[in-house]
Amino acid sequence: MFALIRREIRDHIAFFIGAVILSGILVGVSISVLYEFDRIGRMVSRLQAMISVMTIIIIGFFAMGAIQMYTDRTRRISAFVLTLPAGRGRILLARMAAGTLAILALLVPLAIATMILLRLFTPPIPVYSKMLLEAFAGTFLAAFACYCIGLQAGWNSNRLGPSLGGLGLTCVLVSIILVKGYGLHVTV
């Protein structure tokens, strides 16, 4: 199983490098926004920042899933791997594990930096820590759902309709999260 996950990571290393670079950029932007807020007294609208970051994350992981399955289908990688003692279920699990690692490579450094920044610059109110956990859990679940939608859209890539439908579904998912918020009430 680890060999399959390692192969998926090696085949799509550009997405992992992109996730780490995007995470570094987002951490840098977070620090600079807090620095500017402290110095000038102005801050970028949180809603604008949240919409743009969520859109980049969601569309990026949708694209990652779609490209993984599309390259598998065009290069017939699964047909080759199935000659080894691995079934389709294990291959799909390896892809989902690699996608989960890419999502975590993006979100974990950002969550750590945000936690540190909140501890330094906000009053010690326990609501902030709960809000942070809910926001990153919601972002992780949305990114994972859109990654899985991208896997399905990439497998049905012979037509344009399913791919665009999957992209539309990811936009609806982002809208639902932005409108309803990030708590447990989103799942109910």
C-alpha atoms as one frame of an Amber mdcrd trajectory, in Angstrom:
protein
   0.000   0.000   0.000   2.822   2.422   0.844   4.421   1.706  -2.533   1.202
   2.759  -4.271   0.983   5.943  -2.208   4.641   6.702  -2.910   4.027   6.180
  -6.636   1.039   8.556  -6.586   3.089  11.194  -4.791   5.999  10.778  -7.199
   3.718  10.931 -10.261   2.015  14.127  -9.086   4.816  15.847  -7.181   3.962
  19.202  -8.766   0.735  19.374  -6.763   2.563  18.682  -3.514   5.177  21.332
  -4.247   2.390  23.731  -5.206   0.545  23.014  -1.952   3.647  23.717   0.121
   4.409  26.922  -1.821   0.779  28.107  -1.536   0.859  27.361   2.175   4.010
  29.461   2.573   2.438  32.304   0.597  -0.727  32.191   2.720   1.308  32.199
   5.944   3.274  35.189   4.674   0.097  37.027   3.697  -1.428  36.306   7.116
   1.602  37.733   8.891   1.732  40.799   6.657  -2.001  41.476   7.081  -1.638
  41.375  10.850   1.435  43.591  10.661  -0.396  46.102   8.470  -3.428  45.952
  10.741  -1.271  46.692  13.755   0.595  49.506  12.031  -2.094  51.261   9.979
  -5.359  50.142  11.552  -6.817  48.787   8.305  -7.300  45.225   7.285  -8.407
  43.416   4.148 -11.993  42.301   4.322 -12.080  38.822   5.845 -14.887  37.724
   3.565 -12.941  38.681   0.432  -9.872  36.850   1.665 -11.876  33.780   2.675
 -13.669  33.594  -0.676 -10.480  33.895  -2.700  -8.503  31.393  -0.604 -11.339
  28.860  -0.546 -11.801  29.198  -4.300  -8.112  28.605  -4.961  -8.010  25.615
  -2.610 -11.199  24.021  -3.890 -10.502  24.450  -7.600  -6.894  23.364  -7.079
  -7.835  20.097  -5.418 -10.626  19.494  -7.928  -8.007  19.900 -10.661  -5.609
  17.588  -8.827  -8.182  14.797  -8.685  -9.268  15.289 -12.280  -5.679  15.319
 -13.576  -4.774  12.211 -11.568  -7.612  10.207 -13.047  -7.231  11.656 -16.541
  -3.532  10.752 -16.725  -4.327   7.320 -15.353  -6.925   6.794 -18.012  -4.844
   8.100 -20.916  -1.608   6.346 -19.905  -3.377   3.211 -18.654  -1.406   3.224
 -15.413  -4.068   1.258 -13.528  -3.985  -1.476 -16.168  -0.273  -1.872 -15.516
  -0.616  -1.719 -11.728  -3.420  -4.293 -11.805  -0.914  -6.827 -13.126   0.703
  -6.537  -9.708  -1.093  -7.872  -6.610  -3.153  -4.694  -6.119  -6.855  -4.280
  -6.757  -8.781  -1.230  -7.920  -9.866  -0.518  -4.368  -6.284  -0.298  -3.157
  -5.327   1.944  -6.073  -8.220   4.290  -5.296  -7.315   4.262  -1.593  -3.724
   5.156  -2.486  -4.952   8.069  -4.607  -7.207   9.281  -1.822  -4.384   8.975
   0.715  -2.075  10.972  -1.563  -4.768  13.619  -1.972  -5.259  13.759   1.785
  -1.517  14.251   2.267  -1.532  17.106  -0.252  -4.451  18.753   1.546  -2.689
  18.386   4.883   0.548  19.766   3.390  -1.412  22.903   2.557  -3.547  23.269
   5.662  -1.382  22.138   8.592   1.306  24.872   8.299  -1.428  27.442   7.769
  -3.318  26.192  10.839  -0.182  26.290  12.994   0.701  29.806  11.850  -2.863
  31.012  12.387  -2.936  29.493  15.876   0.320  31.228  16.786  -0.845  34.545
  15.338  -4.159  34.330  17.188  -2.343  33.621  20.454  -0.097  36.645  19.909
  -2.555  39.229  18.618  -6.015  38.435  20.022  -7.433  38.521  23.527  -7.530
  35.181  25.356 -11.133  34.272  24.583 -11.839  30.531  24.188 -14.109  31.158
  21.181 -11.088  31.783  18.946  -9.606  28.314  19.376 -12.948  26.634  18.638
 -13.458  28.848  15.605 -10.018  27.928  14.285 -10.654  24.205  14.656 -14.026
  24.449  12.915 -12.663  26.590  10.086  -9.790  24.265   9.265 -11.879  21.119
   9.681 -14.486  22.569   7.337 -11.825  23.606   4.833 -10.230  20.150   4.982
 -13.550  18.390   4.438 -14.508  20.722   1.582 -11.120  20.265  -0.100 -11.318
  16.477   0.291 -14.862  16.389  -1.097 -13.829  18.483  -4.093 -10.768  16.297
  -4.621 -13.024  13.237  -4.751 -15.385  15.041  -7.147 -12.333  15.773  -9.280
 -11.397  12.079  -9.240 -14.833  11.204 -10.554 -14.825  13.994 -13.145 -11.376
  12.945 -14.360 -12.496   9.372 -14.827 -15.432  10.525 -16.986 -13.215  12.853
 -18.974 -14.304  11.705 -22.409 -17.097  14.276 -22.239 -16.959  17.922 -21.272
 -20.303  17.866 -19.434 -19.297  15.785 -16.391 -16.125  17.814 -15.897 -17.968
  21.125 -15.982 -20.724  19.661 -13.802 -18.123  18.636 -11.248 -16.607  22.101
 -11.297 -20.074  23.602 -10.816 -20.684  21.251  -7.899 -17.465  22.405  -6.241
 -18.557  26.047  -6.592 -21.898  25.185  -4.989 -20.061  23.428  -2.155 -17.915
  26.501  -1.505 -21.010  28.709  -1.522 -22.795  26.491   0.989 -19.825  26.591
   3.339 -19.488  30.367   3.036 -23.200  30.949   3.635 -23.747  28.454   6.463
 -20.384  28.804   8.171 -18.001  26.235   9.520 -19.530  24.403  12.458 -21.055
  21.041  13.103 -24.353  22.553  11.975 -23.048  22.403   8.384 -23.217  18.610
   8.442 -26.736  18.512   9.842
